[in-house]
């Protein structure tokens, strides 16, 4: 669904936990006469609070934000708050899992940090109008997923799969995620079924092949 295009410069909130990266992005964005950076956030919590306070047209959101909530959860909360704020993900991560989760959270677009400045500017304007903006590699993955659907894991299953890839035991996974071992075993059973495997090694191998792991 498109929104009316802003009549003035696009009001943008910049969220990235690296100060140097934020400074570089801000310098780049300040060079665009039709984009106004109205705020910066260094965490997901700050992004949610500033999006509510500043009501920008677009939030340029990184995914990995250190401690606290990540960019996907921040996106989910910003979108759930309503209003006409659009979230455009800008990240180095292009796994199927990240793309799927970001889109499911309500992101209007998904860009990689390798984009040229003019492509970033165009994507920001598209997002401000509510139009989807995807980097070419991301669009390719989305189309491939539509042509040949891959297993859809829940956020909790993604968490457990990530711990599994680190070589943790069920007990260690349970401790890390504050779950019972029985719950971990139940989730693992569902993961195995969805991936068509019956071992931990097989699950990790298939997950890597299908880019389900960051």
Secondary structure, DSSP 4 states (H G I P E B T S, - for coil): ---PPPSSSEEEEEE-S-HHHHHHHHHHHHT-TTEEEEEEESSHHHHHHHHHHH--SEEEE-S--SSSS-HHHHHHHHHHT-SS-EEEEEES---HHHHHHHHHHT-SEEEETTS-HHHHHHHHHHHHTT--EE-HHHHHHHHHHHHS------HHHHHHHHHHHTT--HHHHHHHHT--HHHHHHHHHHHHHHHT-SSHHHHHHHHHHTT---
